[in-house]
Amino acid sequence: NPRHSITSLLAGSPAGSRKGSMESSMESVLVIGATSRQGKYTCQALKATGVYKVFGTTRTVPNAKVADAGVTALACSQGDGEALAKALETSQARYVFIWTDYYVAAKGRKDLEVAHGKAFIDVCAKCEHVRHVVLASVCDCDKCPDNVSHFKAKLDLETHLKQSSIPSWSILRPTAFLENFDDPANWNPLTKGHIKGLWRSNLKVQFVACEDIGKAATAMFLNYQQWKGRTLDCVSCELTGDELAEALTAASGVPCKYSIAVPSCMLNCFMKDLANMVRFLEDPGYSGSIEEFKKVVNPIEA
């Protein structure tokens, strides 16, 4: 297994003249959820190293987006252990990135997300050629109240992973995604002059770019023996809504203001899990260390 710094490897791929010999000796990585934000950037970072064959699961194949990224798509839906076993057999993956989906695939149900994740972990545990698994969790899932269900689902999966027979594993715990501020699929597109969030404008919140999560996952695979049994909080920056608006104003030259996307009364009535999360962010909030994360990856500019 290659041992290189993540910075040097992401700077470029091997020369074309070495491509054939490199490919024949490359080990494989399987990224579950290759079209998710975390999965997409993990595939991107892995490809950039030039030292892995990268496979990614999607609900249907072929998948043009995955193929265009130079990743081999394999069919597997969330929680489909049989399909994952076939994907592992096809890819002969030594390394697996596990991502689970609370809001869509699990329909906002903690028990269903946990079942999906456990199915994936159990299949990896039975696969003799899987060497290391990286699980995408969430920061402070062990400290937040039990009523933040999408955090607690990840904690249950962390526990299951730790109790499994997988020989080596590590856990990524991202904070809030910066990409959530430009999320048309969830009715929050980033429009000129406006940025919207779920909390008050002066609340400091820790964020991470999904690109940085992908780099961190890649660093763990590259140095899996160093990361065996360890957890990393993923946090690129800590900003208020007003500070984010100021940054967008400076970057675009267009005055930008922060506002609340969903009034708290509506959040409490129709999105209780998110309302509970906001209360957690208000007090005590995420406790990740930007400096510790910077030791692993060099975060992109917020």
N, C-alpha and C positions, 0 to 999 in steps of 0.2 A: 504493500500500500504506500503511495507516494506521500512524502512529508514536505510540504512547501508552505510558505506564508500565503494567506488568502489574498493579500494585496498584490504580490508578485504574480500569482496565477491568474487573477482577474484582469491583469493588465493586458493579456493577450494569449492566443493559442499557439501551439507548436507550429513550426514552419511546415509548409505544404509538403516538402520533400520527405518529412518524417511521418506524415499522416497515416500511411498504410501500416507501418510497423507499430505505431502507437495504438491504432484501433484494434489490432489483433491482441494486444496485451491489456487493453482497458478493462477495468472492472465495471459492473453495471450498478446503477442506482435506479430505484423505482420511486417515483413521486406520486403519492395518492392525491388526486384532485389537481391535475396539472393545469386546469383552466381557472382554478381559484386564484385569488390575489397572492396568497402565500405560495401556493404551488407553482404558479407561473414564474415568480421571481426566483424560486429555488431552482427550477429547471434552467433559468437563464444564467444564474451564477454557476451552477454545475457545468453547463456547456462552456462557459467562458474559461474554465480551468484547462480544458482540453485533455483531461486525464480520465474522463468517465464516459461510458455509454449511458445515455439518459433515456429512461422510459417514463411515461406518465400515464396515469389512468384518467379516462373520461367516460361519461355515461354511454356515448356512442362512438364508434370508429367507422370510417376514418374521420379525423378531426383536422380541418385545415389550419386552425390557429396553432395547434400543437405541432403539426408537421412543418409549418413555416418556421417554427423556432428550432428546427433540427432535432426534435424529440420524437421518439417512437411511441405512438398512442396505443394503449391497450384498454379494452373494455372492462370497466368495473364501476358499479354504482356504490354509493355509500352503504356500508354494512353487508355487502355481498361477499361473504367469505370464500365461497366457491370460485367466484370470478377472480378474486385476489390470488387465490392459490394458482389458478391458471396463469395469471399475469406474472407471478413469481417464477413459475416453471418456464415460461417463455423467455423472460428477461434474464433468468439466472442471477437476479439481483443480490448482491452482497449487502447492499445498504437500502434502507427504506425510510421515506419521509411520510409520516402519518398525519393527515389533516382530517378533521371531522367537521360537519356542518350542522350547527344547532338550528338556525332559522329556516332554512329551506328543506334540506333532506330530512331533518328530524322534526320539522314542522313546529319548532318552538317547544319541543318536549325533551326534558332532561333525560328521561328514561330511554328514549329512542336514540338520542345521540350517544349515550353511554353504551347501549347495545351495539350500535354501529362500530364504535371504536374498539370495544372488547372483541368483536368478531375479527377485526383487522389484526389486533395484537395477538390473538390466539393463533391465527393462521401463520403469522411471522414466527411465533414460538415453535411451531411444528415444522418449519422449513429449515432444513439442515444447513443450507448455504447462506442464510441470512446472518450477517456478522454484526451489524449495528443498526439500531432503529432510532430515528429522531422523531419525537412527538411534539406537535404544535399545541401548546396549552395556552394559558393566559396568566399575566402577572397577578400575584397576590390572590390566586384562587384558593389558597389555604388560609387566608386572613379575612376575606370578605364575608358578609353575612350569608346564611344559608338561603335567603330569599333571592340571591342573585344566581338564578338557576344555570345560566349559560356559563358562568364561572365554575360553579360546583360540578357541572358535568365533566369539565376538563380535569378537576381534581380527582374525581372517581377514576378517570382514565389514567392519570398519573399513578395512582395507587395500583391499578391493575397491571400496568406496565412493570412497575417495580417488583411485583409479586410473580411476574411471568418467568418463564425459563429462557427468555431471549438472552443470549450471552453478553450483550453490551447494548446500552441505550443511553440517551441523553434527552433533555427536555428544554424546549424553547418556551419562554413565557413572555409573549409580546404585551405591550401596553396598548393604548388606543391607536388605531390606524389613522395616519394622516390622510390616506385615501378616502376615508369616510366623508371628507369634506367635498369630494367630487364623486358622487355616487348616484348617478341618474336611475339606476335599477332600483334603488330604495328611496326614490323621490327626493333626493338631495343633490341635484346637479350644482356644480360650481359655476355661477353666472357672474358676469362682469360687474364689479362693484359690491358683490354680496358674498358672504360666507356664513354658513349656518351650522350650529351645533345643538346639543341637547342640554347644555348647562349655561349658567350665567356668564356674562362676558368677562368678568374679572377673576374667574376661577382658574388657578394653575392646574393644568392636567399634563401628564406625561404621554408622549406620542412616540410612535415608531413608523418609519416608512417600510412598506412590505418589501421593497428592494433590499433593505438592510436585514430583514428577517431571512431572506434567501441567502444572503452572504454569510450570515451566522450559521445557518443550517449546513452550508457548504464547508465552512471552517470545521464544524463538528465531524463531518464525514472524512475530511482530509486528515484529521488528527483524532480519530475516534478513540484510540487508546487513552489519550489525554483527557477526553471528555466522558469516558465511561462512568455512568452513575451520577453525572453532574447536571445541574440546572442553570440556565442563563436567562436573566431578565433582559428583555429587548426594549430599550428606550433610547431614542435618538435625540429627544429634546423635551423641554418642559415649558409650556406657553399658555397664556390666557387667550381667550377668544379675541380680545382687543389686540393683543400682540400678533396673532395670526393675521388679522385684518391689516395691521400696519406693515407686516412683511409683504403681503400681497399688493398693497399700495405701492411700496417701494419697488417691487419687482415688475409691476405692470404699468405704473405711471397713472393708473386710474384709481381715484379714491374708493376705498373699500370699507364696508362696515360689517361688524359681526352682529348676528341676531339669533334668537332661539328658534329652532326649526319647528318644534312641537311644544305648545304651552304645557306647563307641568300638570295642569288639571286633566288634559287629554292623555298625557303620558301615563298618569296614575290610573285612568279609567280603561285605557285600551292597550297599553304596553307596560304592564306592571314590572316585568323583568328589567326593562330598560330604566324605568323609574327607580327601581331599587339600586341599579348600578349607579345612576346619577347621585343618589344619596351617599353611596359608598365613595364615589369620587370627591364629593364635597367634604367628607370626613370619614376616614382619614386620607383616602386617595391612594394612588399607586405609590410604591416605595422602591422602585427600580433605581439602579445606579447608572447614570449616563457614563461616568468614567470607567466603570467595569465593562460596560458594553463596548466602549471605544477601544478597549484592549483587544477585542476580538475582531471587530470591523471598524472601518472609518465611516461613520454615518454620513449619508448624503445631506446636503444643505437643506434645512427645513424651509 
